[in-house]
């Protein structure tokens, strides 16, 4: 099982995603449809969630058709 972090920047929850590498190799932003940042254990996910005012840890798994499921 994998864990992801979600936060509420506006009126709906969004995943904290893996940063996109820029031309200068800075990893400082992502697009909302980017790949979610996944964690192997809940403790590590909670450490990331604590960085966000509205961060929560959710269980994350991919279904067989490649779409994510949130539990």
PDB file of N, CA, C and O in Angstrom:
ATOM      1  N   UNK A   1       0.838  -1.171   0.000  1.00  0.00           N
ATOM      2  CA  UNK A   1       0.000   0.000   0.000  1.00  0.00           C
ATOM      3  C   UNK A   1       0.889   1.241   0.000  1.00  0.00           C
ATOM      4  O   UNK A   1       1.934   1.277   0.650  1.00  0.00           O
ATOM      5  N   UNK A   2       0.462   2.230  -0.723  1.00  0.00           N
ATOM      6  CA  UNK A   2       1.161   3.507  -0.787  1.00  0.00           C
ATOM      7  C   UNK A   2       0.296   4.578  -0.130  1.00  0.00           C
ATOM      8  O   UNK A   2      -0.917   4.420   0.013  1.00  0.00           O
ATOM      9  N   UNK A   3       0.934   5.649   0.259  1.00  0.00           N
ATOM     10  CA  UNK A   3       0.233   6.783   0.866  1.00  0.00           C
ATOM     11  C   UNK A   3       0.543   8.033   0.075  1.00  0.00           C
ATOM     12  O   UNK A   3       1.639   8.191  -0.463  1.00  0.00           O
ATOM     13  N   UNK A   4      -0.427   8.914   0.011  1.00  0.00           N
ATOM     14  CA  UNK A   4      -0.276  10.205  -0.648  1.00  0.00           C
ATOM     15  C   UNK A   4      -0.747  11.287   0.311  1.00  0.00           C
ATOM     16  O   UNK A   4      -1.406  11.005   1.312  1.00  0.00           O
ATOM     17  N   UNK A   5      -0.404  12.520  -0.006  1.00  0.00           N
ATOM     18  CA  UNK A   5      -0.822  13.664   0.801  1.00  0.00           C
ATOM     19  C   UNK A   5      -1.726  14.529  -0.058  1.00  0.00           C
ATOM     20  O   UNK A   5      -1.426  14.811  -1.218  1.00  0.00           O
ATOM     21  N   UNK A   6      -2.827  14.939   0.526  1.00  0.00           N
ATOM     22  CA  UNK A   6      -3.734  15.864  -0.147  1.00  0.00           C
ATOM     23  C   UNK A   6      -3.840  17.129   0.694  1.00  0.00           C
ATOM     24  O   UNK A   6      -3.684  17.097   1.915  1.00  0.00           O
ATOM     25  N   UNK A   7      -4.105  18.234   0.024  1.00  0.00           N
ATOM     26  CA  UNK A   7      -4.316  19.495   0.717  1.00  0.00           C
ATOM     27  C   UNK A   7      -5.399  20.263  -0.011  1.00  0.00           C
ATOM     28  O   UNK A   7      -5.758  19.926  -1.139  1.00  0.00           O
ATOM     29  N   UNK A   8      -5.917  21.287   0.629  1.00  0.00           N
ATOM     30  CA  UNK A   8      -7.032  22.055   0.074  1.00  0.00           C
ATOM     31  C   UNK A   8      -6.575  23.480  -0.209  1.00  0.00           C
ATOM     32  O   UNK A   8      -6.702  24.355   0.647  1.00  0.00           O
ATOM     33  N   UNK A   9      -6.032  23.722  -1.428  1.00  0.00           N
ATOM     34  CA  UNK A   9      -5.565  25.074  -1.726  1.00  0.00           C
ATOM     35  C   UNK A   9      -6.707  26.067  -1.929  1.00  0.00           C
ATOM     36  O   UNK A   9      -6.561  27.255  -1.644  1.00  0.00           O
ATOM     37  N   UNK A  10      -7.823  25.584  -2.412  1.00  0.00           N
ATOM     38  CA  UNK A  10      -8.981  26.451  -2.638  1.00  0.00           C
ATOM     39  C   UNK A  10     -10.215  25.745  -2.096  1.00  0.00           C
ATOM     40  O   UNK A  10     -10.363  25.613  -0.881  1.00  0.00           O
ATOM     41  N   UNK A  11     -11.088  25.296  -2.960  1.00  0.00           N
ATOM     42  CA  UNK A  11     -12.333  24.676  -2.495  1.00  0.00           C
ATOM     43  C   UNK A  11     -12.386  23.165  -2.696  1.00  0.00           C
ATOM     44  O   UNK A  11     -13.420  22.551  -2.436  1.00  0.00           O
ATOM     45  N   UNK A  12     -11.303  22.558  -3.150  1.00  0.00           N
ATOM     46  CA  UNK A  12     -11.304  21.111  -3.331  1.00  0.00           C
ATOM     47  C   UNK A  12      -9.932  20.553  -3.000  1.00  0.00           C
ATOM     48  O   UNK A  12      -8.926  21.258  -3.079  1.00  0.00           O
ATOM     49  N   UNK A  13      -9.901  19.281  -2.628  1.00  0.00           N
ATOM     50  CA  UNK A  13      -8.637  18.636  -2.287  1.00  0.00           C
ATOM     51  C   UNK A  13      -7.832  18.332  -3.542  1.00  0.00           C
ATOM     52  O   UNK A  13      -8.388  17.964  -4.577  1.00  0.00           O
ATOM     53  N   UNK A  14      -6.513  18.492  -3.436  1.00  0.00           N
ATOM     54  CA  UNK A  14      -5.600  18.142  -4.511  1.00  0.00           C
ATOM     55  C   UNK A  14      -4.440  17.366  -3.921  1.00  0.00           C
ATOM     56  O   UNK A  14      -4.085  17.550  -2.756  1.00  0.00           O
ATOM     57  N   UNK A  15      -3.850  16.495  -4.730  1.00  0.00           N
ATOM     58  CA  UNK A  15      -2.675  15.763  -4.297  1.00  0.00           C
ATOM     59  C   UNK A  15      -1.452  16.671  -4.270  1.00  0.00           C
ATOM     60  O   UNK A  15      -1.310  17.554  -5.116  1.00  0.00           O
ATOM     61  N   UNK A  16      -0.579  16.457  -3.306  1.00  0.00           N
ATOM     62  CA  UNK A  16       0.761  17.035  -3.371  1.00  0.00           C
ATOM     63  C   UNK A  16       1.484  16.183  -4.403  1.00  0.00           C
ATOM     64  O   UNK A  16       1.559  14.962  -4.267  1.00  0.00           O
ATOM     65  N   UNK A  17       2.009  16.822  -5.425  1.00  0.00           N
ATOM     66  CA  UNK A  17       2.597  16.087  -6.552  1.00  0.00           C
ATOM     67  C   UNK A  17       4.113  16.201  -6.576  1.00  0.00           C
ATOM     68  O   UNK A  17       4.713  17.064  -5.935  1.00  0.00           O
ATOM     69  N   UNK A  18       4.701  15.297  -7.339  1.00  0.00           N
ATOM     70  CA  UNK A  18       6.152  15.357  -7.518  1.00  0.00           C
ATOM     71  C   UNK A  18       6.499  16.634  -8.257  1.00  0.00           C
ATOM     72  O   UNK A  18       5.825  16.996  -9.221  1.00  0.00           O
ATOM     73  N   UNK A  19       7.543  17.320  -7.815  1.00  0.00           N
ATOM     74  CA  UNK A  19       7.939  18.551  -8.501  1.00  0.00           C
ATOM     75  C   UNK A  19       8.401  18.273  -9.928  1.00  0.00           C
ATOM     76  O   UNK A  19       8.909  17.195 -10.236  1.00  0.00           O
ATOM     77  N   UNK A  20       8.216  19.254 -10.776  1.00  0.00           N
ATOM     78  CA  UNK A  20       8.671  19.177 -12.162  1.00  0.00           C
ATOM     79  C   UNK A  20      10.058  19.799 -12.225  1.00  0.00           C
ATOM     80  O   UNK A  20      10.286  20.877 -11.675  1.00  0.00           O
ATOM     81  N   UNK A  21      10.972  19.128 -12.888  1.00  0.00           N
ATOM     82  CA  UNK A  21      12.316  19.681 -13.021  1.00  0.00           C
ATOM     83  C   UNK A  21      12.291  20.779 -14.075  1.00  0.00           C
ATOM     84  O   UNK A  21      11.800  20.576 -15.185  1.00  0.00           O
ATOM     85  N   UNK A  22      12.817  21.929 -13.724  1.00  0.00           N
ATOM     86  CA  UNK A  22      12.883  23.040 -14.654  1.00  0.00           C
ATOM     87  C   UNK A  22      14.216  23.019 -15.378  1.00  0.00           C
ATOM     88  O   UNK A  22      15.053  22.151 -15.131  1.00  0.00           O
ATOM     89  N   UNK A  23      14.406  23.953 -16.248  1.00  0.00           N
ATOM     90  CA  UNK A  23      15.640  24.011 -17.027  1.00  0.00           C
ATOM     91  C   UNK A  23      16.870  24.172 -16.142  1.00  0.00           C
ATOM     92  O   UNK A  23      17.970  23.795 -16.545  1.00  0.00           O
ATOM     93  N   UNK A  24      16.706  24.715 -14.964  1.00  0.00           N
ATOM     94  CA  UNK A  24      17.841  24.922 -14.058  1.00  0.00           C
ATOM     95  C   UNK A  24      17.894  23.829 -12.987  1.00  0.00           C
ATOM     96  O   UNK A  24      18.571  23.983 -11.970  1.00  0.00           O
ATOM     97  N   UNK A  25      17.173  22.721 -13.221  1.00  0.00           N
ATOM     98  CA  UNK A  25      17.098  21.606 -12.269  1.00  0.00           C
ATOM     99  C   UNK A  25      16.523  22.010 -10.920  1.00  0.00           C
ATOM    100  O   UNK A  25      16.778  21.352  -9.911  1.00  0.00           O
ATOM    101  N   UNK A  26      15.758  23.078 -10.900  1.00  0.00           N
ATOM    102  CA  UNK A  26      15.052  23.445  -9.675  1.00  0.00           C
ATOM    103  C   UNK A  26      13.789  22.605  -9.614  1.00  0.00           C
ATOM    104  O   UNK A  26      13.150  22.355 -10.636  1.00  0.00           O
ATOM    105  N   UNK A  27      13.440  22.181  -8.444  1.00  0.00           N
ATOM    106  CA  UNK A  27      12.231  21.379  -8.272  1.00  0.00           C
ATOM    107  C   UNK A  27      11.301  22.152  -7.351  1.00  0.00           C
ATOM    108  O   UNK A  27      11.182  21.843  -6.165  1.00  0.00           O
ATOM    109  N   UNK A  28      10.651  23.151  -7.904  1.00  0.00           N
ATOM    110  CA  UNK A  28       9.913  24.058  -7.035  1.00  0.00           C
ATOM    111  C   UNK A  28       8.442  24.225  -7.371  1.00  0.00           C
ATOM    112  O   UNK A  28       7.769  25.044  -6.745  1.00  0.00           O
ATOM    113  N   UNK A  29       7.921  23.489  -8.326  1.00  0.00           N
ATOM    114  CA  UNK A  29       6.500  23.620  -8.625  1.00  0.00           C
ATOM    115  C   UNK A  29       5.997  22.357  -9.313  1.00  0.00           C
ATOM    116  O   UNK A  29       6.784  21.520  -9.755  1.00  0.00           O
ATOM    117  N   UNK A  30       4.682  22.232  -9.398  1.00  0.00           N
ATOM    118  CA  UNK A  30       4.076  21.115 -10.109  1.00  0.00           C
ATOM    119  C   UNK A  30       2.785  21.581 -10.734  1.00  0.00           C
ATOM    120  O   UNK A  30       2.264  22.644 -10.398  1.00  0.00           O
ATOM    121  N   UNK A  31       2.279  20.786 -11.638  1.00  0.00           N
ATOM    122  CA  UNK A  31       0.971  21.032 -12.243  1.00  0.00           C
ATOM    123  C   UNK A  31      -0.052  20.171 -11.514  1.00  0.00           C
ATOM    124  O   UNK A  31       0.291  19.102 -11.010  1.00  0.00           O
ATOM    125  N   UNK A  32      -1.304  20.620 -11.451  1.00  0.00           N
ATOM    126  CA  UNK A  32      -2.289  19.848 -10.699  1.00  0.00           C
ATOM    127  C   UNK A  32      -2.524  18.455 -11.249  1.00  0.00           C
ATOM    128  O   UNK A  32      -2.988  17.583 -10.515  1.00  0.00           O
ATOM    129  N   UNK A  33      -2.223  18.220 -12.502  1.00  0.00           N
ATOM    130  CA  UNK A  33      -2.418  16.870 -13.042  1.00  0.00           C
ATOM    131  C   UNK A  33      -1.116  16.074 -13.082  1.00  0.00           C
ATOM    132  O   UNK A  33      -1.028  15.057 -13.770  1.00  0.00           O
ATOM    133  N   UNK A  34      -0.107  16.535 -12.346  1.00  0.00           N
ATOM    134  CA  UNK A  34       1.158  15.812 -12.258  1.00  0.00           C
ATOM    135  C   UNK A  34       0.992  14.542 -11.431  1.00  0.00           C
ATOM    136  O   UNK A  34      -0.050  14.310 -10.819  1.00  0.00           O
ATOM    137  N   UNK A  35       2.034  13.736 -11.426  1.00  0.00           N
ATOM    138  CA  UNK A  35       2.026  12.486 -10.663  1.00  0.00           C
ATOM    139  C   UNK A  35       2.069  12.775  -9.165  1.00  0.00           C
ATOM    140  O   UNK A  35       2.930  13.529  -8.711  1.00  0.00           O
ATOM    141  N   UNK A  36       1.161  12.192  -8.394  1.00  0.00           N
ATOM    142  CA  UNK A  36       1.193  12.415  -6.938  1.00  0.00           C
ATOM    143  C   UNK A  36       2.500  11.917  -6.322  1.00  0.00           C
ATOM    144  O   UNK A  36       3.084  10.933  -6.774  1.00  0.00           O
ATOM    145  N   UNK A  37       2.934  12.605  -5.304  1.00  0.00           N
ATOM    146  CA  UNK A  37       4.097  12.196  -4.530  1.00  0.00           C
ATOM    147  C   UNK A  37       3.645  11.075  -3.615  1.00  0.00           C
ATOM    148  O   UNK A  37       2.766  11.274  -2.777  1.00  0.00           O
ATOM    149  N   UNK A  38       4.243   9.882  -3.769  1.00  0.00           N
ATOM    150  CA  UNK A  38       3.808   8.707  -3.016  1.00  0.00           C
ATOM    151  C   UNK A  38       4.848   8.306  -1.981  1.00  0.00           C
ATOM    152  O   UNK A  38       6.048   8.510  -2.168  1.00  0.00           O
ATOM    153  N   UNK A  39       4.365   7.735  -0.889  1.00  0.00           N
ATOM    154  CA  UNK A  39       5.212   7.317   0.223  1.00  0.00           C
ATOM    155  C   UNK A  39       4.941   5.852   0.532  1.00  0.00           C
ATOM    156  O   UNK A  39       3.820   5.369   0.375  1.00  0.00           O
ATOM    157  N   UNK A  40       5.977   5.153   0.973  1.00  0.00           N
ATOM    158  CA  UNK A  40       5.841   3.731   1.310  1.00  0.00           C
ATOM    159  C   UNK A  40       5.257   3.504   2.692  1.00  0.00           C
ATOM    160  O   UNK A  40       4.754   2.419   2.985  1.00  0.00           O
ATOM    161  N   UNK A  41       5.319   4.517   3.545  1.00  0.00           N
ATOM    162  CA  UNK A  41       4.744   4.344   4.878  1.00  0.00           C
ATOM    163  C   UNK A  41       4.025   5.619   5.315  1.00  0.00           C
ATOM    164  O   UNK A  41       4.298   6.716   4.829  1.00  0.00           O
ATOM    165  N   UNK A  42       3.112   5.432   6.236  1.00  0.00           N
ATOM    166  CA  UNK A  42       2.259   6.535   6.680  1.00  0.00           C
ATOM    167  C   UNK A  42       3.041   7.598   7.440  1.00  0.00           C
ATOM    168  O   UNK A  42       2.709   8.782   7.375  1.00  0.00           O
ATOM    169  N   UNK A  43       4.067   7.183   8.150  1.00  0.00           N
ATOM    170  CA  UNK A  43       4.872   8.125   8.928  1.00  0.00           C
ATOM    171  C   UNK A  43       5.542   9.165   8.021  1.00  0.00           C
ATOM    172  O   UNK A  43       5.511  10.361   8.312  1.00  0.00           O
ATOM    173  N   UNK A  44       6.141   8.703   6.932  1.00  0.00           N
ATOM    174  CA  UNK A  44       6.792   9.628   5.997  1.00  0.00           C
ATOM    175  C   UNK A  44       5.763  10.545   5.332  1.00  0.00           C
ATOM    176  O   UNK A  44       6.022  11.730   5.119  1.00  0.00           O
ATOM    177  N   UNK A  45       4.608   9.991   5.009  1.00  0.00           N
ATOM    178  CA  UNK A  45       3.545  10.806   4.411  1.00  0.00           C
ATOM    179  C   UNK A  45       3.068  11.861   5.399  1.00  0.00           C
ATOM    180  O   UNK A  45       2.791  12.995   5.008  1.00  0.00           O
ATOM    181  N   UNK A  46       2.970  11.502   6.670  1.00  0.00           N
ATOM    182  CA  UNK A  46       2.529  12.459   7.684  1.00  0.00           C
ATOM    183  C   UNK A  46       3.531  13.595   7.841  1.00  0.00           C
ATOM    184  O   UNK A  46       3.143  14.736   8.087  1.00  0.00           O
ATOM    185  N   UNK A  47       4.812  13.288   7.700  1.00  0.00           N
ATOM    186  CA  UNK A  47       5.831  14.347   7.776  1.00  0.00           C
ATOM    187  C   UNK A  47       5.640  15.363   6.649  1.00  0.00           C
ATOM    188  O   UNK A  47       5.827  16.562   6.856  1.00  0.00           O
ATOM    189  N   UNK A  48       5.272  14.891   5.469  1.00  0.00           N
ATOM    190  CA  UNK A  48       4.998  15.803   4.352  1.00  0.00           C
ATOM    191  C   UNK A  48       3.695  16.554   4.598  1.00  0.00           C
ATOM    192  O   UNK A  48       3.623  17.757   4.345  1.00  0.00           O
ATOM    193  N   UNK A  49       2.673  15.872   5.084  1.00  0.00           N
ATOM    194  CA  UNK A  49       1.380  16.517   5.342  1.00  0.00           C
ATOM    195  C   UNK A  49       1.515  17.636   6.364  1.00  0.00           C
ATOM    196  O   UNK A  49       0.812  18.642   6.284  1.00  0.00           O
ATOM    197  N   UNK A  50       2.413  17.463   7.320  1.00  0.00           N
ATOM    198  CA  UNK A  50       2.620  18.481   8.359  1.00  0.00           C
ATOM    199  C   UNK A  50       3.178  19.783   7.798  1.00  0.00           C
ATOM    200  O   UNK A  50       3.118  20.817   8.463  1.00  0.00           O
ATOM    201  N   UNK A  51       3.714  19.748   6.595  1.00  0.00           N
ATOM    202  CA  UNK A  51       4.251  20.956   5.950  1.00  0.00           C
ATOM    203  C   UNK A  51       3.142  21.832   5.376  1.00  0.00           C
ATOM    204  O   UNK A  51       3.382  22.990   5.032  1.00  0.00           O
ATOM    205  N   UNK A  52       1.929  21.287   5.270  1.00  0.00           N
ATOM    206  CA  UNK A  52       0.804  21.984   4.654  1.00  0.00           C
ATOM    207  C   UNK A  52      -0.252  22.286   5.715  1.00  0.00           C
ATOM    208  O   UNK A  52      -0.533  21.452   6.577  1.00  0.00           O
ATOM    209  N   UNK A  53      -0.830  23.471   5.648  1.00  0.00           N
ATOM    210  CA  UNK A  53      -1.862  23.853   6.620  1.00  0.00           C
ATOM    211  C   UNK A  53      -3.045  22.895   6.619  1.00  0.00           C
ATOM    212  O   UNK A  53      -3.595  22.577   7.674  1.00  0.00           O
ATOM    213  N   UNK A  54      -3.431  22.440   5.444  1.00  0.00           N
ATOM    214  CA  UNK A  54      -4.605  21.572   5.340  1.00  0.00           C
ATOM    215  C   UNK A  54      -4.229  20.163   4.891  1.00  0.00           C
ATOM    216  O   UNK A  54      -5.089  19.439   4.390  1.00  0.00           O
ATOM    217  N   UNK A  55      -2.973  19.753   5.053  1.00  0.00           N
ATOM    218  CA  UNK A  55      -2.504  18.459   4.566  1.00  0.00           C
ATOM    219  C   UNK A  55      -3.100  17.282   5.315  1.00  0.00           C
ATOM    220  O   UNK A  55      -3.180  17.289   6.544  1.00  0.00           O
ATOM    221  N   UNK A  56      -3.517  16.270   4.564  1.00  0.00           N
ATOM    222  CA  UNK A  56      -4.005  15.026   5.149  1.00  0.00           C
ATOM    223  C   UNK A  56      -3.352  13.854   4.413  1.00  0.00           C
ATOM    224  O   UNK A  56      -3.000  13.966   3.238  1.00  0.00           O
ATOM    225  N   UNK A  57      -3.198  12.744   5.109  1.00  0.00           N
ATOM    226  CA  UNK A  57      -2.633  11.535   4.511  1.00  0.00           C
ATOM    227  C   UNK A  57      -3.782  10.654   4.052  1.00  0.00           C
ATOM    228  O   UNK A  57      -4.748  10.446   4.786  1.00  0.00           O
ATOM    229  N   UNK A  58      -3.670  10.135   2.831  1.00  0.00           N
ATOM    230  CA  UNK A  58      -4.674   9.212   2.295  1.00  0.00           C
ATOM    231  C   UNK A  58      -3.974   7.967   1.767  1.00  0.00           C
ATOM    232  O   UNK A  58      -2.833   8.034   1.309  1.00  0.00           O
ATOM    233  N   UNK A  59      -4.657   6.840   1.833  1.00  0.00           N
ATOM    234  CA  UNK A  59      -4.145   5.626   1.213  1.00  0.00           C
ATOM    235  C   UNK A  59      -4.336   5.753  -0.289  1.00  0.00           C
ATOM    236  O   UNK A  59      -5.357   6.261  -0.752  1.00  0.00           O
ATOM    237  N   UNK A  60      -3.361   5.294  -1.042  1.00  0.00           N
ATOM    238  CA  UNK A  60      -3.384   5.453  -2.497  1.00  0.00           C
ATOM    239  C   UNK A  60      -3.026   4.135  -3.149  1.00  0.00           C
ATOM    240  O   UNK A  60      -2.046   3.495  -2.768  1.00  0.00           O
ATOM    241  N   UNK A  61      -3.806   3.729  -4.121  1.00  0.00           N
ATOM    242  CA  UNK A  61      -3.456   2.549  -4.901  1.00  0.00           C
ATOM    243  C   UNK A  61      -3.903   2.764  -6.333  1.00  0.00           C
ATOM    244  O   UNK A  61      -4.869   3.481  -6.592  1.00  0.00           O
ATOM    245  N   UNK A  62      -3.200   2.142  -7.255  1.00  0.00           N
ATOM    246  CA  UNK A  62      -3.598   2.216  -8.652  1.00  0.00           C
ATOM    247  C   UNK A  62      -4.437   1.000  -8.982  1.00  0.00           C
ATOM    248  O   UNK A  62      -4.131  -0.115  -8.559  1.00  0.00           O
ATOM    249  N   UNK A  63      -5.480   1.222  -9.728  1.00  0.00           N
ATOM    250  CA  UNK A  63      -6.315   0.105 -10.154  1.00  0.00           C
ATOM    251  C   UNK A  63      -5.682  -0.523 -11.402  1.00  0.00           C
ATOM    252  O   UNK A  63      -4.694  -0.009 -11.925  1.00  0.00           O
ATOM    253  N   UNK A  64      -6.235  -1.596 -11.859  1.00  0.00           N
ATOM    254  CA  UNK A  64      -5.678  -2.296 -13.021  1.00  0.00           C
ATOM    255  C   UNK A  64      -5.754  -1.475 -14.296  1.00  0.00           C
ATOM    256  O   UNK A  64      -4.954  -1.691 -15.206  1.00  0.00           O
ATOM    257  N   UNK A  65      -6.683  -0.545 -14.390  1.00  0.00           N
ATOM    258  CA  UNK A  65      -6.811   0.251 -15.601  1.00  0.00           C
ATOM    259  C   UNK A  65      -5.965   1.526 -15.530  1.00  0.00           C
ATOM    260  O   UNK A  65      -6.089   2.392 -16.397  1.00  0.00           O
ATOM    261  N   UNK A  66      -5.113   1.652 -14.517  1.00  0.00           N
ATOM    262  CA  UNK A  66      -4.186   2.766 -14.457  1.00  0.00           C
ATOM    263  C   UNK A  66      -4.717   4.014 -13.773  1.00  0.00           C
ATOM    264  O   UNK A  66      -3.980   4.990 -13.631  1.00  0.00           O
ATOM    265  N   UNK A  67      -5.959   4.012 -13.349  1.00  0.00           N
ATOM    266  CA  UNK A  67      -6.512   5.178 -12.664  1.00  0.00           C
ATOM    267  C   UNK A  67      -6.355   4.998 -11.164  1.00  0.00           C
ATOM    268  O   UNK A  67      -6.400   3.881 -10.650  1.00  0.00           O
ATOM    269  N   UNK A  68      -6.171   6.115 -10.469  1.00  0.00           N
ATOM    270  CA  UNK A  68      -5.948   6.019  -9.035  1.00  0.00           C
ATOM    271  C   UNK A  68      -7.250   5.829  -8.280  1.00  0.00           C
ATOM    272  O   UNK A  68      -8.326   6.203  -8.744  1.00  0.00           O
ATOM    273  N   UNK A  69      -7.122   5.251  -7.131  1.00  0.00           N
ATOM    274  CA  UNK A  69      -8.247   5.096  -6.216  1.00  0.00           C
ATOM    275  C   UNK A  69      -7.810   5.631  -4.872  1.00  0.00           C
ATOM    276  O   UNK A  69      -6.716   5.321  -4.401  1.00  0.00           O
ATOM    277  N   UNK A  70      -8.640   6.415  -4.263  1.00  0.00           N
ATOM    278  CA  UNK A  70      -8.359   6.939  -2.924  1.00  0.00           C
ATOM    279  C   UNK A  70      -9.260   6.230  -1.961  1.00  0.00           C
ATOM    280  O   UNK A  70     -10.466   6.130  -2.184  1.00  0.00           O
ATOM    281  N   UNK A  71      -8.682   5.731  -0.881  1.00  0.00           N
ATOM    282  CA  UNK A  71      -9.468   5.015   0.120  1.00  0.00           C
ATOM    283  C   UNK A  71      -9.748   5.884   1.323  1.00  0.00           C
ATOM    284  O   UNK A  71     -10.401   5.439   2.267  1.00  0.00           O
TER     285      UNK A  71
END
